[in-house]
């Protein structure tokens, strides 16, 4: 069966750090969710691909995802070329998602930048009837970019309230002990002197404050969002 939301990321643990609360909230609402990790994380300084795979399975169970797949692309050598696009297209056709969450196109880790471009291109190509690759043609309806930990002067298009999901999000992140125990930075998260788990809470609390809630996850869309009823708009202005 198709999923409602598919999160695509370069590495195991990227999804947990950036949009796990949103996936949890969707699962709580009985939506089907999936994760596609593009690499196994074999080039990471800490841990190993095997251990990271076990950690990813435990995290996926906490997140309640319908399915988690790994594309097996080379860690630290991710490319957006014909071969990798075809691989990702086949996974997208397998999941047939309505919504896809991608990393933000700007990042200090090369894999994160490439994963964003690769994911967007594959979402388009997946819908072409004559594009080669396994699976029936399918093009997602919406692409969202996870904005967590960005330092760019970019205001989120919207923020998802994850107050009820934050403890489980942090539990999923803690599954990656090989990567995060004792760490003060990771991926796009710059060190502030706090341990990484505290830093995650600080960041999510900041975005939650923007919508007057305890915790939140920020997202960006290129297209303008539509509003059906301005009277029902949330977040008090004064």
C-alpha positions in Angstrom: 0.0 0.0 0.0 1.2 3.6 -0.7 2.4 5.8 2.2 1.0 9.2 3.0 4.4 10.7 3.9 7.9 9.6 2.8 11.0 11.1 4.4 14.1 10.9 2.2 17.5 11.6 3.8 21.2 11.0 3.1 22.0 9.1 6.3 20.4 6.9 9.0 19.6 9.4 11.8 19.0 12.5 9.5 15.2 11.9 9.5 15.2 11.5 13.3 17.0 14.8 13.8 14.9 16.8 11.4 11.4 15.6 11.1 10.8 12.6 13.4 8.1 14.6 15.4 6.2 15.2 12.2 6.3 11.5 11.2 5.1 10.6 14.7 2.3 13.1 14.6 1.2 11.7 11.2 1.4 8.1 12.5 -0.7 9.2 15.6 -3.3 10.5 13.1 -3.3 7.0 11.4 -1.4 8.1 8.3 1.1 5.7 6.8 4.7 6.9 6.9 7.9 5.7 5.4 11.7 6.5 5.4 14.2 6.1 2.6 17.8 6.4 3.8 20.0 6.9 0.8 23.2 5.5 2.3 24.2 3.1 5.1 26.5 5.6 6.8 29.6 3.5 6.2 31.9 6.6 6.0 30.9 8.0 9.4 33.7 8.8 11.8 31.8 7.1 14.7 30.2 3.6 14.8 29.8 1.4 11.8 27.2 0.8 9.1 26.1 -2.5 10.7 25.5 -0.9 14.1 23.8 2.1 12.6 21.5 -0.3 10.7 20.4 -1.8 14.0 20.0 1.6 15.6 17.8 2.6 12.6 15.5 -0.4 13.0 15.0 0.5 16.7 14.3 4.1 15.8 11.8 3.1 13.1 9.9 1.0 15.6 9.5 4.0 17.9 8.5 6.2 15.0 5.8 3.7 13.9 6.8 3.9 10.2 5.2 1.5 7.8 8.5 0.7 6.2 12.1 1.9 6.2 14.3 1.2 3.2 18.0 1.8 2.4 19.0 2.7 -1.1 22.6 1.5 -0.7 24.2 4.5 -2.3 27.8 5.4 -1.3 28.1 7.5 1.9 30.1 10.7 1.5 30.1 10.1 -2.3 26.4 10.8 -3.1 25.8 11.9 -6.6 22.9 13.1 -8.6 23.4 11.2 -11.9 21.4 8.9 -14.1 22.1 5.8 -12.1 21.3 7.2 -8.7 18.2 9.0 -10.0 16.9 5.7 -11.3 17.5 4.0 -8.0 15.6 6.7 -6.1 12.8 6.7 -8.6 12.2 3.0 -8.1 12.0 3.5 -4.3 9.6 6.4 -4.8 7.4 4.3 -7.0 7.5 1.6 -4.4 6.3 3.9 -1.6 4.0 6.0 -3.9 3.8 8.8 -1.3 1.5 11.8 -1.4 4.0 14.0 0.5 7.8 13.8 0.4 10.1 15.4 3.0 13.6 16.3 1.8 16.6 17.9 3.4 17.0 21.6 2.8 19.0 22.3 -0.4 21.7 24.2 1.5 24.0 22.4 4.0 27.5 21.9 5.1 27.5 18.2 4.5 27.8 17.5 0.7 25.5 14.4 1.0 22.7 16.6 2.5 22.9 19.0 -0.4 23.0 16.3 -3.0 20.2 14.3 -1.3 17.9 17.3 -1.6 18.5 17.9 -5.3 18.5 14.1 -6.1 15.2 13.6 -4.2 13.5 16.5 -6.0 14.6 15.3 -9.4 13.6 11.7 -8.7 10.1 12.9 -7.5 9.6 14.5 -10.9 11.1 11.7 -13.0 9.1 9.1 -11.1 5.9 10.4 -12.7 7.1 10.0 -16.3 5.4 7.0 -17.9 8.3 6.3 -20.2 11.1 6.8 -17.6 12.9 3.5 -17.2 12.9 1.7 -13.9 10.7 -0.7 -11.9 7.3 0.3 -10.6 4.3 2.2 -11.9 4.7 5.9 -12.6 4.0 8.1 -9.6 4.6 11.7 -8.8 4.2 13.0 -5.2 1.7 15.8 -4.7 3.8 17.9 -2.3 7.5 18.3 -1.5 8.5 19.7 1.9 12.0 20.8 3.0 13.0 20.2 6.6 14.5 23.4 8.0 15.8 22.3 11.4 19.2 23.6 12.3 19.4 26.1 9.4 21.3 29.3 10.1 20.1 30.9 6.9 17.9 34.0 7.3 14.9 32.0 6.0 11.5 32.0 7.7 9.7 28.7 7.8 6.6 28.4 5.6 5.0 26.6 8.5 5.9 24.8 11.8 4.4 21.6 13.0 3.5 21.4 16.6 5.3 18.3 18.0 4.8 19.0 21.7 3.0 15.6 22.2 5.5 13.8 20.2 8.8 15.3 21.3 9.7 12.8 24.0 9.3 9.9 21.5 11.3 11.9 18.9 14.1 12.2 21.4 13.9 8.5 22.3 14.3 7.7 18.5 17.3 10.0 18.4 18.8 8.3 21.4 18.7 5.0 19.6 21.8 6.3 17.7 24.1 6.0 20.7 27.0 5.2 18.4 26.6 8.5 16.8 25.4 10.9 19.5 26.4 9.8 23.0 28.8 12.4 24.1 28.5 14.4 20.9 28.1 18.1 20.8 27.5 18.4 17.0 26.2 16.3 14.1 25.5 16.9 10.5 23.9 20.3 10.2 23.9 20.8 14.0 26.7 23.2 15.0 28.2 22.9 18.6 27.0 25.3 21.2 28.6 23.8 24.3 25.5 21.7 25.0 25.3 18.0 24.5 23.5 17.0 21.3 20.3 15.9 23.0 19.9 19.2 24.9 20.7 21.1 21.7 17.9 19.2 19.9 15.5 20.2 22.6 16.6 23.9 22.5 16.1 24.0 18.7 12.7 22.4 18.8 11.6 24.6 21.7 12.7 27.7 19.6 10.6 26.7 16.7 7.7 25.7 18.9 7.8 29.2 20.4 7.2 30.7 16.9 3.7 29.0 16.9 3.1 29.4 20.7 3.7 25.8 21.5 6.3 23.9 23.5 8.1 22.1 20.6 7.9 22.4 16.8 9.6 21.3 13.6 10.0 23.9 10.7 9.4 23.3 7.0 9.8 25.3 3.8 7.9 25.0 0.5 8.8 26.7 -2.8 5.1 27.2 -3.6 2.7 29.5 -1.8 0.4 27.7 0.7 -3.4 28.1 0.4 -5.7 29.0 3.2 -9.4 28.0 3.1 -10.6 29.9 6.2 -8.8 32.9 7.5 -11.0 33.0 10.5 -9.7 29.6 11.6 -6.0 30.6 11.3 -4.0 29.6 14.4 -1.2 31.5 16.2 -2.2 34.7 17.9 -0.7 37.9 16.5 -0.9 40.1 19.6 
